[in-house]
Amino acid sequence: MNVAQSAHSTPAHVTLAGTLWPAGKTAPALRWITLMVVGSLALAVSAKLHVPFWPVPLTMQPFVVLVIGAAYGWRLGGATVLLYLAEGATGLPVFSGTPERGLGLAYMAGPTGGYLMGFAFSAAAIGWLAERGWDRDPIRTFAAMAFGHAVIFVFGVTWLAGFMGSFAAAWVAGAVPFYVGTLVQTALATAVLPLAWRLVGQRRG
């Protein structure tokens, strides 16, 4: 398969999930529900995985949020994160630190609530970029993932500032310790997504 044929078989507006599971082969509602449930479970698991890291423990949840957005597209990716948030709002212990740090809406209204809100906007933003081919090559994937992390931090730190009294203090507490972890997760996504597309192309070829 040459480059032109590959580009034609996976046009920029087709997501990774849409390529692996084309919408026309299954009832749309069943496909959406299945992918949303799988994605929300992945988010719940990633919230509980704390990887020893410096200067603070690292969870893989932001990475999973961005990969879901890129793989699903903005509508399905955003809806999947909203389902995850709805699960947490009902009291299911799907967030990091639950049930020890609280459950449901009380937890979501706490200092980390802005990051949860940012997850939904970030997944939608990354999904929009992915639908335009920003998850196919390392350079654009890196840029897209960096932007997705920035969206999470904007919402998270802005919300946290309401608890800490200033944006500067919130940035030091809620963003600075995560610089290295964010870079690692961005690099990981930069490797994973183009590789996934390459494997899909080889299978189809």
Residue pairs with C-beta under 8 A, 6 or more apart in sequence:
1 9
1 201
1 204
1 205
6 201
6 205
9 201
9 204
10 19
10 197
10 200
10 201
10 204
12 131
12 132
12 133
12 136
13 131
13 132
14 131
15 70
15 71
15 72
15 73
15 76
15 127
15 130
15 131
16 70
16 71
16 130
16 135
16 193
16 196
16 197
16 200
17 35
17 71
17 72
17 73
17 76
18 73
19 200
20 200
21 31
21 35
23 31
32 76
32 79
35 72
35 76
35 80
36 76
36 79
36 80
36 83
37 83
39 68
39 72
39 77
39 80
39 81
39 83
39 84
40 80
40 81
40 83
40 84
40 87
40 94
42 64
42 68
43 61
43 64
43 65
43 68
43 80
43 81
43 84
43 94
43 119
44 84
44 87
44 92
44 94
46 59
46 60
46 61
46 63
46 64
47 59
47 61
47 94
47 95
47 96
48 96
49 59
49 60
50 57
50 58
50 59
50 96
51 57
51 58
51 59
51 60
52 58
53 180
53 181
53 184
54 180
55 177
55 180
56 177
56 178
56 181
58 181
58 184
58 185
59 96
60 185
61 96
61 119
62 119
62 122
62 148
62 149
62 152
62 182
62 185
63 185
63 188
63 189
65 81
65 119
65 122
65 123
65 148
65 152
66 122
66 123
66 126
66 145
66 148
66 149
66 185
66 189
67 189
67 192
67 193
68 77
68 80
68 81
68 123
69 77
69 78
69 81
69 122
69 123
69 124
69 125
69 126
69 127
69 130
69 148
70 77
70 126
70 127
70 129
70 130
70 134
70 135
70 141
70 144
70 145
70 189
70 193
71 77
71 130
71 135
71 193
71 196
72 80
72 123
72 127
73 127
73 128
73 130
73 131
74 123
74 124
74 125
74 126
74 127
74 128
74 130
74 131
75 124
75 127
76 127
77 123
77 124
77 126
77 127
78 120
78 121
78 123
78 124
78 127
80 123
81 119
81 120
81 123
81 124
82 120
84 94
84 119
85 108
85 116
85 119
85 120
87 94
88 94
88 95
88 98
88 103
88 104
88 107
88 108
88 116
89 104
89 105
89 108
90 104
91 103
91 104
92 103
93 99
93 103
95 107
95 108
95 112
95 116
96 112
97 107
98 107
101 107
101 110
102 110
107 113
108 116
111 159
111 160
111 163
112 156
112 160
113 159
114 155
114 156
114 157
114 158
114 159
114 160
115 152
115 155
115 156
115 159
115 174
117 155
117 159
118 151
118 152
118 153
118 154
118 155
118 156
119 152
121 151
121 155
122 148
122 149
122 151
122 152
123 148
125 147
125 148
125 151
126 135
126 144
126 145
126 147
126 148
129 135
129 140
129 144
129 147
130 144
133 140
134 140
134 141
134 143
134 144
135 141
135 144
135 193
135 194
135 197
136 193
136 194
136 197
137 194
138 190
138 191
138 194
141 189
141 190
141 193
141 194
142 186
142 187
142 190
145 185
145 186
145 189
145 190
146 186
149 182
149 185
149 186
153 174
153 175
153 178
156 174
156 175
157 167
157 170
157 171
157 174
157 175
158 167
158 170
160 170
160 173
160 174
161 167
161 169
161 170
163 170
164 170
164 173
